[in-house]
């Protein structure tokens, strides 16, 4: 007699605690143990008796168990062993999980992590985790088509982060190419999305290049009434014109005041090559003034609350805001554009300027990056630049010191 829901609910092991078997029909039964109730199906395949697990009661109801039984019997009628079929399906799902977009993206990320700065790597992974993984992360990478990827990118685009959408597309394309190269995908759907996103409107960092306005800015910095550490960072920024992250993470062990140079290690540089910053007399003087205050610690510009971490990434920009320069007028990054613009206008060797800016080499035919290239000229240029800024502050009407032989 077939089982009923009530019979399943009331089924118990034998009085001595041994398991009891409650038959339904067509080979299915409920196996009741002290530990629970289990659906089973006995069947024969290739003249061998086999048993297939159909689930645990009551998570799998009587109705659901019968549906699973009928599906297994359908496979048997087609000459397929349902037990083997289940193992194949399980293996296929496991393989799909191993080859999901997220798994492969993280594998690609780990492979290239040593070549990136910590900040760049963090931005890549945050974009994936926030904007890509929630939508396509669990999908088998070989099954993702261009429209599905575009839908995820559109969500970024619709919140106005156009450049972020383009960067996410670029990273996705690199992951797909890696999957193709490693045999886990046949093609790169990101390549089909060229032109599908709104174009990025290129804007440079706000900066000041008028000599009169530069003089005003420098004199305003000299009158800064906030933290002395912050004021020193503001004074040093136009003299060294490194990236804001490189400045705020400067360590005393990297700086040789006697040799008047600062060597930034490769792991903190965008191009992943160590970088020499010749220090003008003015830069050395600023650092010597600061050394008694922070020289005992790791960082030249330690955080306000702790010496164990560098200055916050917002400190310099916040100080500029406090001095009356809004985000559309001047930023910490703007000191680089200021120096690059005027040094080029003043006729300094463009290659020497590019080396001092630590821009990545764009000409693949050129020799491998040489951190000391043009160093004598760069030393002259950095001192001439500092002297020029001093002349602006003093209000002197002088001709900038150009490159000399």
TORKOL-4160 file (C-alpha; in steps of 0.2 Angstrom, whole numbers, padded with zeros to 4 digits, m for minus):
405
<pt num="1" X="0000" Y="0000" Z="0000"/>
<pt num="2" X="0007" Y="0017" Z="m0005"/>
<pt num="3" X="0013" Y="0029" Z="0008"/>
<pt num="4" X="0003" Y="0044" Z="0014"/>
<pt num="5" X="0009" Y="0060" Z="0021"/>
<pt num="6" X="0003" Y="0055" Z="0038"/>
<pt num="7" X="0011" Y="0038" Z="0037"/>
<pt num="8" X="0028" Y="0047" Z="0033"/>
<pt num="9" X="0026" Y="0059" Z="0048"/>
<pt num="10" X="0022" Y="0045" Z="0060"/>
<pt num="11" X="0035" Y="0033" Z="0054"/>
<pt num="12" X="0047" Y="0027" Z="0067"/>
<pt num="13" X="0062" Y="0016" Z="0069"/>
<pt num="14" X="0059" Y="m0002" Z="0076"/>
<pt num="15" X="0056" Y="m0004" Z="0095"/>
<pt num="16" X="0074" Y="m0010" Z="0097"/>
<pt num="17" X="0081" Y="0006" Z="0088"/>
<pt num="18" X="0085" Y="m0003" Z="0072"/>
<pt num="19" X="0081" Y="0005" Z="0056"/>
<pt num="20" X="0064" Y="0002" Z="0048"/>
<pt num="21" X="0059" Y="0002" Z="0030"/>
<pt num="22" X="0042" Y="0009" Z="0024"/>
<pt num="23" X="0038" Y="0004" Z="0006"/>
<pt num="24" X="0029" Y="0016" Z="m0006"/>
<pt num="25" X="0029" Y="0009" Z="m0024"/>
<pt num="26" X="0039" Y="0006" Z="m0039"/>
<pt num="27" X="0055" Y="0002" Z="m0029"/>
<pt num="28" X="0054" Y="0018" Z="m0018"/>
<pt num="29" X="0054" Y="0018" Z="0001"/>
<pt num="30" X="0057" Y="0028" Z="0017"/>
<pt num="31" X="0071" Y="0022" Z="0027"/>
<pt num="32" X="0069" Y="0027" Z="0045"/>
<pt num="33" X="0084" Y="0028" Z="0057"/>
<pt num="34" X="0087" Y="0036" Z="0074"/>
<pt num="35" X="0096" Y="0050" Z="0064"/>
<pt num="36" X="0082" Y="0054" Z="0052"/>
<pt num="37" X="0071" Y="0048" Z="0038"/>
<pt num="38" X="0078" Y="0045" Z="0021"/>
<pt num="39" X="0070" Y="0042" Z="0004"/>
<pt num="40" X="0078" Y="0028" Z="m0006"/>
<pt num="41" X="0075" Y="0020" Z="m0023"/>
<pt num="42" X="0081" Y="0002" Z="m0027"/>
<pt num="43" X="0083" Y="m0002" Z="m0045"/>
<pt num="44" X="0093" Y="m0014" Z="m0056"/>
<pt num="45" X="0105" Y="m0009" Z="m0070"/>
<pt num="46" X="0116" Y="m0021" Z="m0080"/>
<pt num="47" X="0110" Y="m0035" Z="m0069"/>
<pt num="48" X="0116" Y="m0026" Z="m0054"/>
<pt num="49" X="0106" Y="m0020" Z="m0039"/>
<pt num="50" X="0108" Y="m0002" Z="m0035"/>
<pt num="51" X="0101" Y="0011" Z="m0023"/>
<pt num="52" X="0098" Y="0029" Z="m0026"/>
<pt num="53" X="0096" Y="0042" Z="m0013"/>
<pt num="54" X="0081" Y="0054" Z="m0016"/>
<pt num="55" X="0083" Y="0066" Z="m0001"/>
<pt num="56" X="0078" Y="0068" Z="0017"/>
<pt num="57" X="0061" Y="0069" Z="0024"/>
<pt num="58" X="0053" Y="0081" Z="0027"/>
<pt num="59" X="0064" Y="0093" Z="0017"/>
<pt num="60" X="0060" Y="0082" Z="0002"/>
<pt num="61" X="0041" Y="0079" Z="0003"/>
<pt num="62" X="0032" Y="0063" Z="m0002"/>
<pt num="63" X="0027" Y="0071" Z="m0018"/>
<pt num="64" X="0044" Y="0078" Z="m0022"/>
<pt num="65" X="0052" Y="0061" Z="m0019"/>
<pt num="66" X="0040" Y="0052" Z="m0031"/>
<pt num="67" X="0044" Y="0065" Z="m0044"/>
<pt num="68" X="0063" Y="0061" Z="m0042"/>
<pt num="69" X="0059" Y="0042" Z="m0043"/>
<pt num="70" X="0049" Y="0045" Z="m0059"/>
<pt num="71" X="0063" Y="0055" Z="m0067"/>
<pt num="72" X="0075" Y="0041" Z="m0062"/>
<pt num="73" X="0064" Y="0028" Z="m0070"/>
<pt num="74" X="0063" Y="0038" Z="m0085"/>
<pt num="75" X="0082" Y="0038" Z="m0087"/>
<pt num="76" X="0082" Y="0019" Z="m0084"/>
<pt num="77" X="0070" Y="0017" Z="m0098"/>
<pt num="78" X="0082" Y="0027" Z="m0109"/>
<pt num="79" X="0096" Y="0015" Z="m0104"/>
<pt num="80" X="0104" Y="0028" Z="m0092"/>
<pt num="81" X="0110" Y="0023" Z="m0075"/>
<pt num="82" X="0102" Y="0037" Z="m0064"/>
<pt num="83" X="0116" Y="0035" Z="m0051"/>
<pt num="84" X="0130" Y="0038" Z="m0063"/>
<pt num="85" X="0120" Y="0052" Z="m0071"/>
<pt num="86" X="0119" Y="0061" Z="m0054"/>
<pt num="87" X="0138" Y="0059" Z="m0052"/>
<pt num="88" X="0141" Y="0067" Z="m0070"/>
<pt num="89" X="0129" Y="0081" Z="m0066"/>
<pt num="90" X="0137" Y="0085" Z="m0050"/>
<pt num="91" X="0154" Y="0084" Z="m0058"/>
<pt num="92" X="0148" Y="0096" Z="m0071"/>
<pt num="93" X="0142" Y="0108" Z="m0059"/>
<pt num="94" X="0158" Y="0108" Z="m0049"/>
<pt num="95" X="0168" Y="0111" Z="m0065"/>
<pt num="96" X="0156" Y="0126" Z="m0069"/>
<pt num="97" X="0159" Y="0133" Z="m0052"/>
<pt num="98" X="0178" Y="0131" Z="m0054"/>
<pt num="99" X="0177" Y="0140" Z="m0070"/>
<pt num="100" X="0165" Y="0154" Z="m0065"/>
<pt num="101" X="0170" Y="0172" Z="m0069"/>
<pt num="102" X="0174" Y="0176" Z="m0051"/>
<pt num="103" X="0185" Y="0161" Z="m0049"/>
<pt num="104" X="0195" Y="0165" Z="m0065"/>
<pt num="105" X="0195" Y="0183" Z="m0061"/>
<pt num="106" X="0203" Y="0181" Z="m0044"/>
<pt num="107" X="0216" Y="0169" Z="m0052"/>
<pt num="108" X="0220" Y="0182" Z="m0065"/>
<pt num="109" X="0221" Y="0195" Z="m0051"/>
<pt num="110" X="0233" Y="0184" Z="m0041"/>
<pt num="111" X="0244" Y="0181" Z="m0056"/>
<pt num="112" X="0247" Y="0200" Z="m0060"/>
<pt num="113" X="0246" Y="0206" Z="m0042"/>
<pt num="114" X="0265" Y="0207" Z="m0040"/>
<pt num="115" X="0266" Y="0219" Z="m0055"/>
<pt num="116" X="0254" Y="0232" Z="m0048"/>
<pt num="117" X="0255" Y="0245" Z="m0034"/>
<pt num="118" X="0244" Y="0241" Z="m0019"/>
<pt num="119" X="0232" Y="0256" Z="m0023"/>
<pt num="120" X="0230" Y="0250" Z="m0041"/>
<pt num="121" X="0227" Y="0232" Z="m0036"/>
<pt num="122" X="0214" Y="0238" Z="m0023"/>
<pt num="123" X="0204" Y="0248" Z="m0036"/>
<pt num="124" X="0203" Y="0233" Z="m0048"/>
<pt num="125" X="0197" Y="0221" Z="m0035"/>
<pt num="126" X="0184" Y="0234" Z="m0028"/>
<pt num="127" X="0177" Y="0237" Z="m0045"/>
<pt num="128" X="0175" Y="0218" Z="m0047"/>
<pt num="129" X="0167" Y="0215" Z="m0030"/>
<pt num="130" X="0156" Y="0230" Z="m0031"/>
<pt num="131" X="0151" Y="0231" Z="m0049"/>
<pt num="132" X="0154" Y="0214" Z="m0058"/>
<pt num="133" X="0154" Y="0199" Z="m0047"/>
<pt num="134" X="0136" Y="0202" Z="m0040"/>
<pt num="135" X="0129" Y="0200" Z="m0058"/>
<pt num="136" X="0141" Y="0188" Z="m0067"/>
<pt num="137" X="0153" Y="0181" Z="m0054"/>
<pt num="138" X="0144" Y="0164" Z="m0052"/>
<pt num="139" X="0141" Y="0162" Z="m0070"/>
<pt num="140" X="0152" Y="0149" Z="m0080"/>
<pt num="141" X="0164" Y="0161" Z="m0089"/>
<pt num="142" X="0162" Y="0151" Z="m0106"/>
<pt num="143" X="0143" Y="0155" Z="m0105"/>
<pt num="144" X="0144" Y="0174" Z="m0103"/>
<pt num="145" X="0139" Y="0183" Z="m0118"/>
<pt num="146" X="0141" Y="0201" Z="m0123"/>
<pt num="147" X="0124" Y="0207" Z="m0118"/>
<pt num="148" X="0125" Y="0200" Z="m0101"/>
<pt num="149" X="0141" Y="0208" Z="m0098"/>
<pt num="150" X="0135" Y="0225" Z="m0105"/>
<pt num="151" X="0120" Y="0224" Z="m0093"/>
<pt num="152" X="0132" Y="0224" Z="m0078"/>
<pt num="153" X="0142" Y="0238" Z="m0085"/>
<pt num="154" X="0126" Y="0248" Z="m0089"/>
<pt num="155" X="0123" Y="0248" Z="m0070"/>
<pt num="156" X="0140" Y="0257" Z="m0068"/>
<pt num="157" X="0136" Y="0269" Z="m0082"/>
<pt num="158" X="0119" Y="0274" Z="m0076"/>
<pt num="159" X="0126" Y="0280" Z="m0059"/>
<pt num="160" X="0137" Y="0292" Z="m0069"/>
<pt num="161" X="0153" Y="0283" Z="m0067"/>
<pt num="162" X="0158" Y="0282" Z="m0085"/>
<pt num="163" X="0176" Y="0281" Z="m0083"/>
<pt num="164" X="0174" Y="0267" Z="m0070"/>
<pt num="165" X="0163" Y="0258" Z="m0082"/>
<pt num="166" X="0177" Y="0258" Z="m0095"/>
<pt num="167" X="0190" Y="0253" Z="m0083"/>
<pt num="168" X="0179" Y="0238" Z="m0078"/>
<pt num="169" X="0176" Y="0233" Z="m0096"/>
<pt num="170" X="0195" Y="0234" Z="m0098"/>
<pt num="171" X="0198" Y="0222" Z="m0083"/>
<pt num="172" X="0184" Y="0210" Z="m0089"/>
<pt num="173" X="0192" Y="0209" Z="m0106"/>
<pt num="174" X="0209" Y="0204" Z="m0098"/>
<pt num="175" X="0200" Y="0191" Z="m0088"/>
<pt num="176" X="0192" Y="0184" Z="m0103"/>
<pt num="177" X="0208" Y="0184" Z="m0113"/>
<pt num="178" X="0216" Y="0175" Z="m0099"/>
<pt num="179" X="0202" Y="0162" Z="m0099"/>
<pt num="180" X="0204" Y="0159" Z="m0117"/>
<pt num="181" X="0223" Y="0157" Z="m0116"/>
<pt num="182" X="0220" Y="0144" Z="m0102"/>
<pt num="183" X="0207" Y="0134" Z="m0111"/>
<pt num="184" X="0192" Y="0139" Z="m0101"/>
<pt num="185" X="0183" Y="0150" Z="m0113"/>
<pt num="186" X="0182" Y="0150" Z="m0132"/>
<pt num="187" X="0181" Y="0169" Z="m0135"/>
<pt num="188" X="0181" Y="0186" Z="m0127"/>
<pt num="189" X="0164" Y="0194" Z="m0127"/>
<pt num="190" X="0171" Y="0211" Z="m0120"/>
<pt num="191" X="0179" Y="0214" Z="m0137"/>
<pt num="192" X="0161" Y="0215" Z="m0144"/>
<pt num="193" X="0157" Y="0230" Z="m0133"/>
<pt num="194" X="0169" Y="0242" Z="m0141"/>
<pt num="195" X="0158" Y="0258" Z="m0143"/>
<pt num="196" X="0144" Y="0251" Z="m0132"/>
<pt num="197" X="0147" Y="0263" Z="m0117"/>
<pt num="198" X="0146" Y="0282" Z="m0117"/>
<pt num="199" X="0163" Y="0290" Z="m0121"/>
<pt num="200" X="0174" Y="0296" Z="m0107"/>
<pt num="201" X="0175" Y="0315" Z="m0107"/>
<pt num="202" X="0194" Y="0318" Z="m0104"/>
<pt num="203" X="0198" Y="0331" Z="m0091"/>
<pt num="204" X="0214" Y="0335" Z="m0083"/>
<pt num="205" X="0217" Y="0338" Z="m0065"/>
<pt num="206" X="0213" Y="0356" Z="m0060"/>
<pt num="207" X="0229" Y="0366" Z="m0058"/>
<pt num="208" X="0237" Y="0383" Z="m0059"/>
<pt num="209" X="0249" Y="0388" Z="m0072"/>
<pt num="210" X="0248" Y="0407" Z="m0072"/>
<pt num="211" X="0265" Y="0413" Z="m0063"/>
<pt num="212" X="0255" Y="0427" Z="m0054"/>
<pt num="213" X="0243" Y="0414" Z="m0047"/>
<pt num="214" X="0256" Y="0402" Z="m0043"/>
<pt num="215" X="0265" Y="0415" Z="m0033"/>
<pt num="216" X="0249" Y="0419" Z="m0023"/>
<pt num="217" X="0247" Y="0400" Z="m0020"/>
<pt num="218" X="0264" Y="0398" Z="m0013"/>
<pt num="219" X="0263" Y="0413" Z="m0002"/>
<pt num="220" X="0246" Y="0407" Z="0004"/>
<pt num="221" X="0254" Y="0390" Z="0009"/>
<pt num="222" X="0268" Y="0399" Z="0018"/>
<pt num="223" X="0254" Y="0407" Z="0029"/>
<pt num="224" X="0245" Y="0391" Z="0032"/>
<pt num="225" X="0240" Y="0390" Z="0050"/>
<pt num="226" X="0236" Y="0372" Z="0052"/>
<pt num="227" X="0247" Y="0357" Z="0056"/>
<pt num="228" X="0265" Y="0360" Z="0053"/>
<pt num="229" X="0267" Y="0342" Z="0045"/>
<pt num="230" X="0253" Y="0347" Z="0033"/>
<pt num="231" X="0261" Y="0363" Z="0029"/>
<pt num="232" X="0277" Y="0355" Z="0025"/>
<pt num="233" X="0268" Y="0343" Z="0014"/>
<pt num="234" X="0260" Y="0358" Z="0005"/>
<pt num="235" X="0278" Y="0366" Z="0003"/>
<pt num="236" X="0286" Y="0350" Z="m0003"/>
<pt num="237" X="0272" Y="0345" Z="m0016"/>
<pt num="238" X="0277" Y="0359" Z="m0029"/>
<pt num="239" X="0296" Y="0356" Z="m0026"/>
<pt num="240" X="0295" Y="0337" Z="m0030"/>
<pt num="241" X="0279" Y="0335" Z="m0040"/>
<pt num="242" X="0277" Y="0317" Z="m0037"/>
<pt num="243" X="0260" Y="0308" Z="m0036"/>
<pt num="244" X="0250" Y="0312" Z="m0020"/>
<pt num="245" X="0251" Y="0294" Z="m0014"/>
<pt num="246" X="0270" Y="0294" Z="m0016"/>
<pt num="247" X="0272" Y="0310" Z="m0006"/>
<pt num="248" X="0261" Y="0305" Z="0008"/>
<pt num="249" X="0269" Y="0288" Z="0010"/>
<pt num="250" X="0287" Y="0295" Z="0010"/>
<pt num="251" X="0298" Y="0286" Z="0022"/>
<pt num="252" X="0313" Y="0294" Z="0031"/>
<pt num="253" X="0324" Y="0279" Z="0026"/>
<pt num="254" X="0321" Y="0283" Z="0008"/>
<pt num="255" X="0328" Y="0301" Z="0010"/>
<pt num="256" X="0346" Y="0305" Z="0010"/>
<pt num="257" X="0348" Y="0324" Z="0014"/>
<pt num="258" X="0367" Y="0324" Z="0012"/>
<pt num="259" X="0365" Y="0317" Z="m0005"/>
<pt num="260" X="0350" Y="0328" Z="m0008"/>
<pt num="261" X="0339" Y="0314" Z="m0016"/>
<pt num="262" X="0324" Y="0303" Z="m0012"/>
<pt num="263" X="0323" Y="0286" Z="m0019"/>
<pt num="264" X="0306" Y="0279" Z="m0020"/>
<pt num="265" X="0305" Y="0260" Z="m0020"/>
<pt num="266" X="0297" Y="0251" Z="m0035"/>
<pt num="267" X="0283" Y="0244" Z="m0025"/>
<pt num="268" X="0276" Y="0261" Z="m0022"/>
<pt num="269" X="0278" Y="0267" Z="m0040"/>
<pt num="270" X="0264" Y="0266" Z="m0053"/>
<pt num="271" X="0277" Y="0260" Z="m0066"/>
<pt num="272" X="0284" Y="0247" Z="m0053"/>
<pt num="273" X="0302" Y="0254" Z="m0055"/>
<pt num="274" X="0311" Y="0263" Z="m0042"/>
<pt num="275" X="0312" Y="0282" Z="m0044"/>
<pt num="276" X="0325" Y="0295" Z="m0040"/>
<pt num="277" X="0319" Y="0312" Z="m0035"/>
<pt num="278" X="0333" Y="0325" Z="m0034"/>
<pt num="279" X="0330" Y="0337" Z="m0019"/>
<pt num="280" X="0333" Y="0355" Z="m0022"/>
<pt num="281" X="0341" Y="0366" Z="m0008"/>
<pt num="282" X="0323" Y="0372" Z="m0004"/>
<pt num="283" X="0316" Y="0354" Z="m0002"/>
<pt num="284" X="0331" Y="0349" Z="0009"/>
<pt num="285" X="0328" Y="0364" Z="0020"/>
<pt num="286" X="0309" Y="0360" Z="0022"/>
<pt num="287" X="0313" Y="0342" Z="0026"/>
<pt num="288" X="0327" Y="0347" Z="0039"/>
<pt num="289" X="0314" Y="0358" Z="0047"/>
<pt num="290" X="0302" Y="0344" Z="0048"/>
<pt num="291" X="0314" Y="0330" Z="0054"/>
<pt num="292" X="0315" Y="0335" Z="0072"/>
<pt num="293" X="0296" Y="0332" Z="0073"/>
<pt num="294" X="0293" Y="0316" Z="0063"/>
<pt num="295" X="0311" Y="0310" Z="0060"/>
<pt num="296" X="0310" Y="0297" Z="0074"/>
<pt num="297" X="0296" Y="0288" Z="0065"/>
<pt num="298" X="0294" Y="0278" Z="0049"/>
<pt num="299" X="0284" Y="0291" Z="0039"/>
<pt num="300" X="0289" Y="0309" Z="0034"/>
<pt num="301" X="0271" Y="0314" Z="0035"/>
<pt num="302" X="0263" Y="0303" Z="0048"/>
<pt num="303" X="0244" Y="0302" Z="0051"/>
<pt num="304" X="0237" Y="0315" Z="0063"/>
<pt num="305" X="0231" Y="0301" Z="0075"/>
<pt num="306" X="0245" Y="0289" Z="0074"/>
<pt num="307" X="0263" Y="0288" Z="0068"/>
<pt num="308" X="0260" Y="0270" Z="0062"/>
<pt num="309" X="0251" Y="0275" Z="0047"/>
<pt num="310" X="0255" Y="0289" Z="0034"/>
<pt num="311" X="0245" Y="0305" Z="0031"/>
<pt num="312" X="0227" Y="0303" Z="0025"/>
<pt num="313" X="0225" Y="0304" Z="0006"/>
<pt num="314" X="0213" Y="0318" Z="0009"/>
<pt num="315" X="0224" Y="0329" Z="0020"/>
<pt num="316" X="0233" Y="0339" Z="0006"/>
<pt num="317" X="0217" Y="0342" Z="m0003"/>
<pt num="318" X="0208" Y="0347" Z="0013"/>
<pt num="319" X="0222" Y="0359" Z="0017"/>
<pt num="320" X="0220" Y="0367" Z="0000"/>
<pt num="321" X="0201" Y="0369" Z="0002"/>
<pt num="322" X="0205" Y="0377" Z="0019"/>
<pt num="323" X="0216" Y="0389" Z="0010"/>
<pt num="324" X="0202" Y="0394" Z="m0002"/>
<pt num="325" X="0206" Y="0383" Z="m0017"/>
<pt num="326" X="0191" Y="0373" Z="m0022"/>
<pt num="327" X="0192" Y="0356" Z="m0031"/>
<pt num="328" X="0190" Y="0364" Z="m0048"/>
<pt num="329" X="0204" Y="0376" Z="m0045"/>
<pt num="330" X="0218" Y="0366" Z="m0037"/>
<pt num="331" X="0222" Y="0348" Z="m0031"/>
<pt num="332" X="0237" Y="0339" Z="m0024"/>
<pt num="333" X="0239" Y="0331" Z="m0041"/>
<pt num="334" X="0238" Y="0348" Z="m0049"/>
<pt num="335" X="0256" Y="0352" Z="m0043"/>
<pt num="336" X="0262" Y="0338" Z="m0056"/>
<pt num="337" X="0253" Y="0347" Z="m0070"/>
<pt num="338" X="0259" Y="0364" Z="m0065"/>
<pt num="339" X="0277" Y="0358" Z="m0066"/>
<pt num="340" X="0275" Y="0348" Z="m0082"/>
<pt num="341" X="0267" Y="0362" Z="m0091"/>
<pt num="342" X="0279" Y="0376" Z="m0086"/>
<pt num="343" X="0295" Y="0365" Z="m0087"/>
<pt num="344" X="0290" Y="0361" Z="m0105"/>
<pt num="345" X="0286" Y="0379" Z="m0109"/>
<pt num="346" X="0303" Y="0384" Z="m0102"/>
<pt num="347" X="0312" Y="0373" Z="m0114"/>
<pt num="348" X="0318" Y="0358" Z="m0103"/>
<pt num="349" X="0322" Y="0342" Z="m0112"/>
<pt num="350" X="0305" Y="0333" Z="m0113"/>
<pt num="351" X="0312" Y="0316" Z="m0110"/>
<pt num="352" X="0320" Y="0322" Z="m0094"/>
<pt num="353" X="0304" Y="0330" Z="m0089"/>
<pt num="354" X="0295" Y="0313" Z="m0092"/>
<pt num="355" X="0308" Y="0303" Z="m0083"/>
<pt num="356" X="0306" Y="0315" Z="m0068"/>
<pt num="357" X="0287" Y="0314" Z="m0069"/>
<pt num="358" X="0290" Y="0294" Z="m0069"/>
<pt num="359" X="0278" Y="0292" Z="m0083"/>
<pt num="360" X="0278" Y="0274" Z="m0090"/>
<pt num="361" X="0289" Y="0272" Z="m0106"/>
<pt num="362" X="0277" Y="0272" Z="m0121"/>
<pt num="363" X="0290" Y="0268" Z="m0134"/>
<pt num="364" X="0293" Y="0249" Z="m0134"/>
<pt num="365" X="0308" Y="0251" Z="m0145"/>
<pt num="366" X="0317" Y="0261" Z="m0131"/>
<pt num="367" X="0328" Y="0253" Z="m0119"/>
<pt num="368" X="0322" Y="0246" Z="m0102"/>
<pt num="369" X="0317" Y="0259" Z="m0090"/>
<pt num="370" X="0332" Y="0267" Z="m0082"/>
<pt num="371" X="0328" Y="0276" Z="m0066"/>
<pt num="372" X="0344" Y="0286" Z="m0067"/>
<pt num="373" X="0342" Y="0291" Z="m0085"/>
<pt num="374" X="0345" Y="0310" Z="m0087"/>
<pt num="375" X="0349" Y="0312" Z="m0069"/>
<pt num="376" X="0362" Y="0326" Z="m0070"/>
<pt num="377" X="0350" Y="0336" Z="m0080"/>
<pt num="378" X="0336" Y="0332" Z="m0069"/>
<pt num="379" X="0346" Y="0338" Z="m0054"/>
<pt num="380" X="0349" Y="0355" Z="m0063"/>
<pt num="381" X="0331" Y="0356" Z="m0068"/>
<pt num="382" X="0324" Y="0352" Z="m0050"/>
<pt num="383" X="0335" Y="0366" Z="m0043"/>
<pt num="384" X="0331" Y="0378" Z="m0057"/>
<pt num="385" X="0312" Y="0374" Z="m0054"/>
<pt num="386" X="0314" Y="0378" Z="m0035"/>
<pt num="387" X="0323" Y="0394" Z="m0038"/>
<pt num="388" X="0310" Y="0399" Z="m0051"/>
<pt num="389" X="0296" Y="0396" Z="m0038"/>
<pt num="390" X="0306" Y="0406" Z="m0025"/>
<pt num="391" X="0307" Y="0420" Z="m0038"/>
<pt num="392" X="0288" Y="0420" Z="m0040"/>
<pt num="393" X="0285" Y="0421" Z="m0022"/>
<pt num="394" X="0297" Y="0436" Z="m0020"/>
<pt num="395" X="0288" Y="0444" Z="m0034"/>
<pt num="396" X="0304" Y="0446" Z="m0044"/>
<pt num="397" X="0302" Y="0448" Z="m0063"/>
<pt num="398" X="0315" Y="0435" Z="m0068"/>
<pt num="399" X="0318" Y="0424" Z="m0083"/>
<pt num="400" X="0317" Y="0406" Z="m0078"/>
<pt num="401" X="0333" Y="0396" Z="m0078"/>
<pt num="402" X="0333" Y="0385" Z="m0093"/>
<pt num="403" X="0344" Y="0369" Z="m0096"/>
<pt num="404" X="0362" Y="0372" Z="m0097"/>
<pt num="405" X="0375" Y="0362" Z="m0105"/>
